[in-house]
């Protein structure tokens, strides 16, 4: 008996297929919980992998849950590959809680691009905010040295941009320079947000937005920027 048709491939989305590797929380809307539904409303076929499953986001005093490791991510990708399900137009990554998982993500990028060389990789390098890390310190070097060079688009907040560039951002000219450093490292588009000053930057694509780090509009922005290649945006979001 012939295998049943794979509907997501037989009836592909006109906008694209997204593999979204992000966090999931029971309470609240961050990571995949805030990304999948909006992207589906925009017409994307979205396959989520939860990098962590927490009771709530890490901004609370405590949280409980599980962190997926690199081997477990590899198993999921292997299952997709064995069934010819690895064709994606976009890869979206967010909060990642372990070194092994982040290294496995790099392998996923390579594998997906071997299937579709035009894959757009949108990376939100979630590491911390307001001068504080909320991931293992070892992840910073991996993001800087290995992830940034393969990303198509990067969406760091001010603190994360400083970690990735080693450049202190205190004014608009510093934001411009940090974006230039990141562009030179690989990504053609950079969205710099949650700055301590109001900043609008246009260039290859550098934009800073004054917004709360968990603002749901970010997922719309990063994908609209990525897909429609917008060159200049002028809007601010209230915290």
Helices and strands as residue ranges (DSSP letters): H 7-10, E 17-25, H 32-41, E 45-54, E 65-67, H 70-82, E 90-93, H 99-115, E 120-123, E 128-129, E 132-133, H 138-142, I 143-147, G 148-150, E 153-154, H 158-165, H 172-185, E 189-193, E 206-209, H 217-228
